[in-house]
Amino acid sequence: MLPKISDVVIIGGGVMGASVAYHLAERGGVSVTLLEREEQFGLGSTGRCAGGIRHQFSTEVNIRLSIESIKMMERFPEEIGQEIGLNLIGYLFVLDNERDFEQFKRNVALQHHLGIESTVLSVDDVQRRVPLLNLEGVVGGTIYERDGLADPNSIVQGYINKMRQLKQQANPALSINLLNNVTVTDVRMAPSGRVQAVVTNEGEIATETIVIAAGAWSGQFGEMVGVNIPIVPVRRQIAVTTPIRQLPPDFPFVLFFGQSLYFHPESGQSILTGKSNSSEPVSFNTEVDPKWTETHLLEAMHRFPLLEQAGLLSEWAGLYEVTPDEQAILGRLPGVEGVIIAAGFSGHGFMHGLVVGKLMAEEIVEGRAYSINIDDLRYERFALGKDVSEYNIV
Ligand SMILES: Cc1cc2nc3c(=O)[nH]c(=O)nc-3n(C[C@H](O)[C@H](O)[C@H](O)COP(=O)(O)OP(=O)(O)OC[C@H]3O[C@@H](n4cnc5c(N)ncnc54)[C@H](O)[C@@H]3O)c2cc1C
């Protein structure tokens, strides 16, 4: 049942919303309401993502977010009580031009500075690591063997189940409301610019703090709170093949960076593959485009010829949540009071969801996130014209 009042209302029950809610609930002391319009949590981009996790970014803030998030994944089964399919199979970037290669060498230097032992590879090294790839035109690569995969749904369910346990434990002061089939239709703001209430299809909740964690739909809340939120939805597709008997057990996550084309082992010996369409228009369309499937799979078979022997098992599309600099927007929105945002990850949000939940709980309870400096990802960067672009975007 919808509570009449809640200290914090979180809009969106994907990895971001679930993680923010859990980290607030775990601290205690504030009542928390998580609102998801779908029948289950995690059916948005989180449930449609490729599950890739990596430390290999070009900006310090993203590398730090990955370091902490992946540590949290390692502790997840023990702390949250849920296995999450963490599989550190390695993540190989394959590069086909000198400009990218030089940039990736600089990225590796930064990663080393932050304690991540990623490696620069020659073309021969890449071929030795994954002999099955067609490396025509490739100039080199980078790899980190402690990157890989995790299961997004298990992380969402782990947080949700853990919150249900916390709720059952005898702590009457702890009010945790986890609600499905509730659509937020408006946010009521006082003339002073302070949040007053969240309006839903089920009624209103009085609150002074909201968290916009609605992924690709987050931009829609800008008008409601009176701040432009530059996040747009862009469709991305994935295909999964039938099992390939010859797939070696050490096959890593492989990304042909120049073509935004990736492969990783899925459920044993199948391959999950995706390719970003740089001409994809902004829209909420999540229908599979068969023309794009054809373009994608032809290129996939060119780079990984063994795929010719496989069938297509399943395919789907989901939405990236894209910002002008393809970086997330995190923390309090300026010019209004009580509006926190954790969205706009432009294709790498699943892996950062765990630590971002912790950081947003700090921001809400203690006034400012402190365990990682997220200033580069705050909304204010747009007005300051600060360039915080991330190079390693898929
Ligand atoms: C094809 C694809 C592959 C990807 N691969 C990777 C990857 O390998 N690694 C990685 O880290 N990231 C990846 N991503 C990105 C990642 O999936 C997202 O960044 C991340 O899941 C965002 O989580 P979220 O909780 O913010 O959004 P979502 O999971 O989309 O959750 C937002 C929720 O808000 C709900 N909602 C929206 N509007 C309302 C409303 N008005 N009222 C109530 N609820 C509402 C939605 O129903 C949804 O459940 C990929 C994304 C796609 C599409």
The ligand as a Gaussian input file, in Angstrom:
#p B3LYP/6-31G(d) Opt

LIG

0 1
 C       21.612000      -3.469000     -24.676000
 C       22.266000      -2.882000     -23.456000
 C       23.491000      -3.383000     -23.010000
 C       24.088000      -2.844000     -21.878000
 N       25.256000      -3.404000     -21.411000
 C       25.807000      -2.966000     -20.276000
 C       26.958000      -3.601000     -19.747000
 O       27.483000      -4.564000     -20.318000
 N       27.465000      -3.133000     -18.576000
 C       26.896000      -2.078000     -17.911000
 O       27.406000      -1.681000     -16.859000
 N       25.807000      -1.450000     -18.393000
 C       25.240000      -1.871000     -19.546000
 N       24.132000      -1.263000     -20.041000
 C       23.613000      -0.073000     -19.355000
 C       22.812000      -0.467000     -18.134000
 O       21.844000      -1.432000     -18.472000
 C       22.108000       0.775000     -17.549000
 O       23.005000       1.860000     -17.451000
 C       21.568000       0.473000     -16.156000
 O       20.852000      -0.743000     -16.153000
 C       20.691000       1.608000     -15.694000
 O       20.023000       1.201000     -14.521000
 P       18.833000       2.068000     -13.964000
 O       18.353000       1.420000     -12.744000
 O       19.268000       3.484000     -13.909000
 O       17.739000       2.012000     -15.150000
 P       16.612000       0.931000     -15.453000
 O       17.081000      -0.453000     -15.216000
 O       16.071000       1.247000     -16.813000
 O       15.530000       1.246000     -14.364000
 C       14.696000       2.379000     -14.426000
 C       13.327000       1.961000     -13.987000
 O       12.504000       3.109000     -13.865000
 C       11.184000       2.708000     -14.132000
 N       10.387000       3.895000     -14.431000
 C       10.524000       4.740000     -15.464000
 N        9.611000       5.719000     -15.404000
 C        8.872000       5.491000     -14.292000
 C        7.775000       6.158000     -13.683000
 N        7.219000       7.254000     -14.233000
 N        7.253000       5.645000     -12.526000
 C        7.788000       4.531000     -11.969000
 N        8.833000       3.840000     -12.514000
 C        9.371000       4.327000     -13.651000
 C       11.353000       1.764000     -15.332000
 O       10.255000       0.908000     -15.484000
 C       12.646000       1.033000     -14.988000
 O       12.425000      -0.216000     -14.376000
 C       23.481000      -1.776000     -21.174000
 C       22.244000      -1.265000     -21.605000
 C       21.642000      -1.814000     -22.734000
 C       20.315000      -1.275000     -23.178000

